[in-house]
Amino acid sequence: MPLSSVLGAQSITKPGVCTSATRPSSPFDGQVIYETDTDRTLVWNNSAWVAVSYAVYSSSTRPASPYEGQLIYETDTDRVAAYNGSAWAYMASGGTFTSYTPTWTNLTVGNATQIFRFCQIGKLVFVEGLLIWGSTTSANASSTTFSLPVTAQGAVFRGLGHAVFVDSGTQTYWGAVTMNSTTTATLNQYYVSTPWVVNSAVGGTVPFNWTTGDDMRIQFMYEAA
């Protein structure tokens, strides 16, 4: 008797194709299936179905109950994440930059031109950004801070980078980026001395009175949590 007559034509042409709701009820050890609704390939390890390919999600639609070792690809961050048993950890991106929009404190972005992006390779995070002042952009006199794209480790070794503040292209001031928490960084102005030292936090009048066309440029790196 032909094998197709015993197993059925569909079993021959589409073995293991199902949905997450129609998986085999009595799988055998090593059985492989493909789920059309999740676009995943899974294998039965004699106790559970284990994914052997990335499931596609966004950072806001990750699995609610992930298993340790689960891998996903996030469409909004263009990164692969693995669940380490307690949290999602991003894997090395291979040098790909991802855009992000920081959340500012004591600064109203308004109609400013803002371009920020970051690259994570393992636990090393590199950030660069540009903000060009617009007519509705404003800052308080107090310290200006912005959010990090990836949570930093909480030890004493925190990132430090450089910043450049340009007064409408006529005067350039140098500064530093210092991290004041695992999620935020502060902009500071250097005071010209020997050696240079951080003088004061950047604000609405530091290092000058900000107006349309002025810009700030930053670059720094740090270790992710």
C-alpha angles and dihedrals in degrees: 000000000000115000090236090060091055100043101026128248094268092057090056098045099037110022115180096004111140143120129263087261096049103047117146109283094214106031122181125229109279096016113153125209137176119217114212095197095052099029089229136135114218136183127206109235093192092268109039144006111262122196116237096182134047120273114218118236140138123248089260097049101049117144110285093218107031123179124230110275095021113149126208137173117225115214095199096051098030089225138123116235130193126201108233096192096273108033144008112266121195117232125222111295096203093238100308115150120224124198119233137175114228123217110235130211119206090005129091109206096199110160095343120138105246126184118172128162140162141199125209122197110177104312096335113103122191118193131188130174146173128199120182113196117245132199091264097041116112140167135201121239091249130080118312114220135174136194125260121237093228128027112259127225113266102231125107093266101090131165123273126186143156134270134195123205116196122197101213090308094296102092131023125206126191126221148157139249113225126182113229097180141004090271107032141051133201131220117228135182122232117231112223106242139112103300104016114245135189104263109180144342117270115254143144093307101023124124085356141333103290117229138166112304097024114123145195125210125191140183128177144138137215144168118271121228 
